[in-house]
Structure formats: C-alpha cells, structure tokens
Amino acid sequence: MNAPAPQPTRQPTPEEAAHLARRVGEAMYAADAASKDTMGIALIRCEPGRAVMQMPVRALHLNGHKICHGGFIFTLADSTFAFACNSRNHNTVASGCSIEFLRPGHEGDVLTAEGVEQSLSGRHGIYDIRVTNQHGQLVALFRGKSTQIAGHVVPTDQDV
C-alpha cells in the first residue's frame, strides 16, 4: 500500500506574512536590550524580508574624532539585518557580513538603516542594509549573509 502523498505547505497570504513579520519584530524588539536599551535604536518597521531601524547619534556614540564610532553604525546595521532575516519567523543568525563606511555620522544626526532581502534560498539569505542620515545621505552599506537554525521567533502551530 502506498503512503499518502505529502500535502504541500500552504503559503501565507501577503497580509498574513505582513502580520507575522510585525509580530516577529515586536517579539524580538521586546527582548533586544542591546539595540533598544543600550544603543537607543528604535524599530520602525518589520516586514517580510525587510526592516527599518533608527538611531539618534548621541555624545556616547562619538569616538576620539568626535564622529559616530563605526562600531555603533555597524550595530545599527547588524540589528536591522537581524530583524529583516528573522521576519519570516524562522530563527536565523548571521553567517558573515561586511560594511563600508562612506560618510561620518555626527552628534545630533538621526541614522536610519533599511534592510532588504536580496536572496533567500533554502536556509541561506543575503541582505543589504543602507544606513542614511536625516538628509538622505548614504553613511554606510552593509551586506549580511544569514543561516536559518532550528525554531521560530514566535510560536507556530508546529511548536505546539
């Protein structure tokens, strides 16, 4: 006797995917003390394969040249990458990344990072994050590579 054919997994509607991405973003942000509490980074949007975060540059972010330390710009971009690559509710971690610093950030600037999925194939993804200042000037370009691991950010029917 033949086993029944596996049923294809139903793909979520765009509305369901957007709702899930918002839930994932809210759950991750609530638990992200590094971004939220330490860095002052705000989650603006979390959508399927996309995220937007902002960080005001404060005196505590400045280096010895009185410009925003590259590590803080990197953290803003990396956090945005994390929200974008986890937005489909599969636990996902970085497998590598790079950043190019193009313009300094100054105290009083508001930096916005927008992350966009470029490729998602199996468990691996590539995401580009553009960091701009409040004038729309490009501050940094970040590329992150991701790998999905076991589990979900928010519980699903499979987790029950």
N, C-alpha and C positions, 0 to 999 in steps of 0.2 A: 504494500500500500504506500502510495506517495504521500509525503508530508505536504501540508498546505503551503502554498507559495507565500513568502513573506509579504506583508502589506507595506506598500510604500508609506514613508513617513509624510504626513500632511505638512506642507509648508505653511507658515503663518501668513496671514494677510498683511499687507503693508501697515494697516492700523494696529494689528496685534504685535507686529515686530517693533513698531514705534513705542507702543505701551510697555512692552517688555524692556526695551532699551532704557526708557525712563526709570522703570523700577530698578534695573541693574545699577544705573547711575546713582540713584538715591541711596541704595543699599551700600554701594562702595564708598560714596562720599561720607555717609554717616560713620563709617568705620575708618576713614582715612585721616588719622590725626596728623600725619606728616604734611599732607597737602593743605588741609583745612586749618588746623590749629597752629602748626609751626610756621608754615610758609605764607598763610593768608591767601591761598588760592581758592577761587570760587568756581564751582561747576556751573556753567551757563546752560549747556545743552548736552544731552547724551542721546544719540540716535543710532539706528543700526549702521555700524561701520564708521561712525563719526562722533566726535566730541569737541566741545569748545570750553576752554577754561580761561580765567583771567587772574592776573596777579598785579596789584599795585606795587611799584618799586618804592621801598621804604629805606630809611637810613640803615637798618640792619642788613639789607641786601647788598650794600656797597662794599667794594674792595678797596685796596690801597690807592687806586687811581680815581676813586670817587665815582665809579660807574658800577652798574649791576654786575655782581660776580657771575661768571659764566656757569658756575655750578647751580645757581638759583634759576637761571634761564633754562639750563638742562633739566632741572627738576620739574619746572612748569611743563616743558615739552614732554618729558617722560610720563608725568601724571596724565596728561592729555592722551598720550599713546595708550596708557593702561585702560582708560575709560573707553576709548574707541575700540580697542581689540577685545574687550570683555563685553561689549554692548549686546552681543548675540547670546549672552548668558552661558557661555562655555568658559570655565576657568582657563585663563590664558596668561602666560608670562612672557617676558622678553627673552629672546634668544640672542639678540645683538642689536646694536644701534650705533648711529653716528650723528654728529651735529656739526654744523658750520655756523660760526658766529659772523654776522655780516655788518652789524651796527651796534653800538653800545646802548644800553638802557640807562636812564638817569633817574635820580630820585624824583618822585612825582609822576613818572611815566606809568601808564597802565598797559601792561603787556597782555596780549590776547594770543592764545595758542589754539589753532584749529587743526584737528587731526582727521585725516581722511584715509579710509581703507583703499589701497591700490590693488591688492590682490589677496584672495583668500582661497587656498587650495588645500583641501583636506584639513590637517591640523595646523598648517602654517600660513601666516599672513605677513603682508608688508604694508606699512602705514607711513604716510608722510605728514609731518606736522610743521606748519608755518607759524612762526612767532612774529607778531607785528606789534608796533606801539600804537598809541591812540591817534596818531596821524596816518596810520595805514602803512608806515614804513616797515620794511622787512628787517627784522632783528636777527633771526636765526632760522635755519632749515634743519630739521631733524628727520631721520629715517629710522624706523624701528621694525625689527623682524620679530614675529611672535610665534609661539608654540602653544597649542591647546594642551591642557593637562586634565586629569580626571575631575569631575564635579561641575557644579554650577554655582553662580554667584547668588541667585535667589532660587528657592526650592521650585522644583518642577514635578509633574506627575510621576516622572521616573524616579524621583528621590523619595517617594512615599513608600 
